[in-house]
């Protein structure tokens, strides 16, 4: 499925933000911890390889792969230790991605519906969005891959999100930072914007089907009100 004409964010009826790496700069902190810990536990892993293998995937998918290399006992140890260390780093160092609050607020002011759809759990998003002061912007419009059968790169989460909010997929824009997420958006028939200011190389985002951009301000809409456009509610339907 493809969108016949790529939508700019302000032209869409719904802009779907990924969370990790798009709203909050959590991927950098997580990659440092997980790559080092996997290497220490016997599976040599660079941050670049970890990003390529796992960024955008669900935690369950990652742990299943880790178990194939390290076995169930070591995988449980990795999960417990890495989760604790990542959470500690979030408490001290997690920040919102520069410019993303201003972008979300501008889209809302322009009458564009916004939401979050992430491979992370609701508990994780409540933590990270709460720490960065972004929770209130999206409260009531936050969706997790835990709610669907298949995570990214399958389109399930994005199609579920569009259905919940009453928007046709071809009228949706997705802002992602991973190749898995971009593929999921494109498979759902949505326009995908790939954030090149994160960990995924530009070429990988473009190859997956994204319109690549470098800074959140690149997506800022013209906030001049359009009198012909009916305002959209920032709430589930």
C-alpha positions, -999 to +999 in steps of 0.1 A: +000+000+000+013+035-008+001+070-005-004+085-039+008+120-028+031+123+002+014+144+029+032+172+047+025+169+085+002+200+086-017+186+056-025+154+073-055+147+095-034+128+120+003+129+129+016+098+147+048+103+167+070+074+177+082+078+213+118+066+218+142+087+197+114+109+183+098+125+214+124+115+240+161+110+234+161+076+251+176+055+223+211+069+228+211+061+265+196+027+259+220+017+232+251+025+253+238+003+282+225-026+261+255-029+237+280-028+266+260-053+287+255-078+258+292-077+251+301-083+287+277-112+288+292-130+258+275-116+227+299-089+213+277-060+202+285-025+190+260+003+194+257+005+156+248-032+153+223-030+182+206-001+164+204-020+132+191-052+148+167-039+174+158-002+172+121+001+167+114-035+176+095-046+206+113-057+238+099-092+234+114-095+199+148-083+212+148-107+241+138-136+219+169-129+198+191-125+229+179-158+242+190-175+210+225-163+216+228-164+254+202-188+266+172-182+289+190-177+322+215-152+308+187-134+290+167-130+322+198-116+338+204-092+309+168-080+310+169-073+347+203-056+348+198-036+316+163-024+326+176-012+360+206+006+345+186+022+317+160+034+342+187+050+363+201+068+333+166+080+323+162+095+358+194+115+355+199+122+318+167+118+298+156+148+277+130+156+252+142+157+216+150+193+208+121+211+191+096+183+194+074+201+220+072+232+198+064+210+168+036+192+186+021+224+199+023+240+165+005+211+149-022+212+175-026+250+170-029+243+133-058+219+139-039+187+133-047+157+155-016+142+171-009+110+190+019+086+201+023+050+188+054+031+202+069-003+205+074+005+242+050-004+269+025+021+284+044+020+317+076+029+299+060+058+280+043+071+311+078+072+327+097+088+298+070+112+287+064+122+323+101+128+330+103+151+300+071+170+305+055+157+273+028+134+288+001+161+290+004+169+253-007+134+243-026+121+273-055+099+261-039+094+227-010+071+235-008+036+219+015+007+225+025-023+204+013-043+235-022-036+222-018-054+188-007-089+177+024-079+157+048-052+164+068-031+139+077-036+111+042-050+107+016-022+102-007-034+130+000-007+155-004+022+131-036+008+116-050+002+151-041+038+160-057+053+130-089+032+136-090+042+172-088+079+163-112+076+133-087+087+106-082+069+072-046+056+069-038+076+037-046+108+057-019+099+084+017+110+087+041+090+109+073+105+124+098+077+131+135+073+137+139+036+129+138+016+097+114-009+114+090+020+122+093+035+087+085+001+071+055-003+094+042+031+084+046+025+047+030-010+050+000+008+066-003+031+036+009+062+056+034+088+048+066+083+068+090+110+079+124+097+091+142+117+118+178+118+107+190+134+139+189+101+158+209+069+155+196+055+123+217+065+092+199+087+066+204+060+039+186+033+060+156+056+067+154+065+030+157+030+018+129+020+041+106+046+024+109+077+046+111+114+037+142+121+058+146+153+078+172+164+103+156+187+129+120+189+143+117+225+131+119+212+095+083+199+100+069+230+116+036+240+100+023+274+089+002+283+119-021+307+100-056+294+107-074+279+077-111+290+080-122+262+056-108+234+078-129+219+106-108+218+138-099+182+150-103+172+186-072+162+205-090+132+221-099+096+212-131+091+193 
